[in-house]
Amino acid sequence: MRGKGSGRVNIAGVVCYRPGHRPHLMYKLLIYHGRKDEPKSFTWSDYRDLIVAVHQQLGTPLVWCWDNLSVHLAAELARFTEANADWLRIYRLPAYAPELNPAEGMVADAAHHGQLRAHRPDRTRPDRQTQAQEDPVPAQLINGCLAQTGLIIEETTVTT
């Protein structure tokens, strides 16, 4: 997403669904000002930190669905997933399938309409940098993005 003036704003969006609970839209911003030695995009460790922040905020195991962006395929993230297999499972979407990814539509639409709150970097506390921000987007809007994909979330029971 292009910001005003020079630089750009990258958004890593997460749409969280859980049967019987309100859906959540969480995101992390990376603001690039065009300065020397400043990161232009998210690294594998940024995505790792986002996963951990979402896990801590929701307090539940995660099933993460990802597209095939090259940084999502990093060996370090694969090792992180294996090390945290008790609360994290990652599934890959097909090579190009934005229609199956509810976060694509949700974040793009919210960013287009200026609904995501970009915090000024000079006012962001360092300890808040790796936390996922949650935006108060209406649940019906988030559910609509899931419905558009054709995917269904069903409650399952485990019998032993």
VENUR-V22521 format. One record per residue. N is the residue number from 1. PSI is psi as a letter, one per 40 degrees, with the letter a starting at -180 (NA if undefined). NEAR is the number of other ideal C-beta (glycine too) atoms within 10 Angstrom. Layout:
# VENUR-V22521
n: (N/N)
psi: (PSI/PSI)
near: (NEAR/NEAR)
This chain:
# VENUR-V22521
n: (1/2/3/4/5/6/7/8/9/10/11/12/13/14/15/16/17/18/19/20/21/22/23/24/25/26/27/28/29/30/31/32/33/34/35/36/37/38/39/40/41/42/43/44/45/46/47/48/49/50/51/52/53/54/55/56/57/58/59/60/61/62/63/64/65/66/67/68/69/70/71/72/73/74/75/76/77/78/79/80/81/82/83/84/85/86/87/88/89/90/91/92/93/94/95/96/97/98/99/100/101/102/103/104/105/106/107/108/109/110/111/112/113/114/115/116/117/118/119/120/121/122/123/124/125/126/127/128/129/130/131/132/133/134/135/136/137/138/139/140/141/142/143/144/145/146/147/148/149/150/151/152/153/154/155/156/157/158/159/160)
psi: (h/h/i/h/a/i/a/i/h/i/h/h/i/h/h/h/i/h/h/e/i/h/i/i/h/i/i/h/i/h/h/h/e/e/i/h/e/h/h/d/i/i/i/d/d/d/d/d/d/d/d/d/d/d/d/d/d/d/f/i/i/i/h/h/h/i/a/f/h/d/d/d/e/i/d/d/d/d/d/d/d/d/d/f/e/d/e/h/h/h/i/h/i/i/d/h/g/d/e/e/h/d/d/d/d/d/d/d/d/d/d/d/e/f/e/h/h/h/i/h/d/e/e/h/i/d/e/e/d/e/i/h/i/h/h/g/h/h/d/d/d/d/d/d/d/d/d/d/d/e/i/h/h/i/h/i/i/h/i/NA)
near: (13/9/12/6/8/10/14/15/15/15/17/19/22/21/23/21/16/14/8/6/11/11/20/20/26/20/21/21/18/18/15/15/11/10/8/4/4/11/10/10/12/19/13/18/14/18/21/18/18/21/21/18/19/20/17/10/15/17/6/11/12/17/11/18/15/16/17/12/12/7/15/17/13/16/8/13/18/13/12/18/15/10/9/17/10/7/11/17/13/18/8/13/16/9/7/9/13/13/13/15/19/24/22/18/18/24/23/15/14/20/17/10/8/8/14/19/11/14/12/7/11/5/7/13/8/6/7/11/14/14/18/23/16/15/16/9/18/11/13/9/14/22/16/14/22/17/12/13/16/8/12/7/12/5/7/6/4/4/3/2)
